Amino acid sequence: MPCGGHIGIMERVSDLAIVLKTFPYQERDRIVVFLTENHGKYTGMAKGAVHSRRYGGSLDLLACSKIHFVRKPHAEMVRIEEATSHHEFASLYRDFDRLTAASFAAEFCLRLLEAHMPSREMFVCVSNFLFQLDAGMPVSRAVNAFLCKAFKALGYPPSLLRCVRCGKPAHEVVTSGRVVWDSQAGGMTCGACHGEGRAGLELESELLLYFHKLTMTAFKDLNAELPPADGLAWADAKLYRVLSDFLHHHIPGLPAGGLKSMRLLKTEVASEKSC
Ligand SMILES: [Zn+2]
């Protein structure tokens, strides 16, 4: 729970957080960017953290820690006073592909989340993604679920449940004709709106259903509610294509070159493709 004690104009905050970025500053200090459960994203300075054992691994990249910090109104940076490890994602660091996927989520948050804007849904999305990735969920399924849930948390979900042009619901469209991904509009179009003869990336009804499940089902229930990932490798590969296309064309705030970690991820998710 958030707690704040006012000391003059300073406010003490104590919150659970995921470390998104961390680097040494000058000789002894450390600068840490972290996403908190209840207060949004912050950049903090931990004085003397480089050589001190006081912090343990609590300020390492992707650590899930309880961070105590002091903030002043209108100040960009906060002062980290104390941090303790809350949960350790032990296997993330032993697997390059999992670490790449985890770094992608961190970069996503660094680039796209506004500082100091509380977003509990986004914190839950990131921490559950890391937890499932660490627990062995197939990387491509975890990444797709992360993107589906993150787009929803940001308030910009791709429109895959009704035609972006005429508004016809997906279940009506699939029974009467084809469904095509419309990169420009950021959603699906029915065959009639797309133009029957025109080429396009066709979306199967199973794929739309899969997208819906990944968006709406809690991370922890995904493996139990979905068939084994092997059987859905085609859907994961195709959905990733759609979601990354959507990310590049429709999410404001992305740098022109895209996310660095996404280039590594692309080869990773593509290599799992079995179709
Ligand atoms: Zn239509």
Boltz pocket constraint, residues with backbone or C-beta under 6 A from the ligand:
constraints:
  - pocket:
      binder: B
      contacts: [[A, 163], [A, 164], [A, 165], [A, 166], [A, 167], [A, 168], [A, 189], [A, 190], [A, 191], [A, 192], [A, 193], [A, 194]]
      max_distance: 6.0
